[in-house]
Amino acid sequence: QVQLVESGGGLVQAGGSLRLSCAASGIIFRIDGMGWYRQAPGKQRELVASITSGATTRYADSVKGRFTISRDNAKNTVYLQMNSLKPEDTAVYYCHAQVYSRSPTYDYWGQGTQVTVSS
């Protein structure tokens, strides 16, 4: 069974930084895309950033220039460095990965980690 375990959320003041990590564990043959989504109260879940196995990245316009996504393929881990945080970045952040494993499931999600930015 593949699991995604996130860490690094918390409370930070506006202008501060946080780094999220998400590690995939289990019997994994290959991981394709990995990414971070977020969901604020009363809003739909939205893509924050994604990265392919070849390290091509994509960002939501609202985070370009402030957030950086990266991955360590040897550790099956994806990171999200968040700088210049704003109160509107407050949300639950979810890790996502496209995983080839023994299971027919391809899309996996983490449990979510709360990020709160105070003004």
ZIRAQUI-V151041 format. One record per backbone hydrogen bond with DSSP energy under -0.5 kcal/mol. CO is the residue of the C=O (numbers start at 1). NH is the residue of the N-H. Records with the same first field share a line. If there is no record, write none. Layout:
# ZIRAQUI-V151041
CO = NH  NH
This chain:
# ZIRAQUI-V151041
3 = 5  25
4 = 6  111
5 = 23
7 = 21
10 = 116
12 = 118
13 = 16
15 = 84
16 = 85
18 = 82
20 = 80
21 = 7
22 = 78
23 = 5
25 = 3
26 = 28
27 = 102
30 = 100
33 = 98
34 = 51
35 = 96
36 = 48  49
37 = 94
38 = 46
39 = 92
40 = 43
46 = 38
48 = 60
49 = 36
50 = 58
51 = 34
52 = 55
56 = 52
58 = 50
60 = 63  64
63 = 66  67
66 = 83
68 = 81
70 = 79
71 = 73
72 = 75  76  77
73 = 76
76 = 24
77 = 72
78 = 22
79 = 70
80 = 20  82
81 = 68  83
82 = 18
85 = 15
86 = 89
87 = 90
91 = 93  115
92 = 39
93 = 113
94 = 37
95 = 110
96 = 35
97 = 99  108
98 = 32
99 = 101
100 = 29  30
103 = 101
106 = 99  108
108 = 97
113 = 93
114 = 10
115 = 91
116 = 12  118
118 = 14
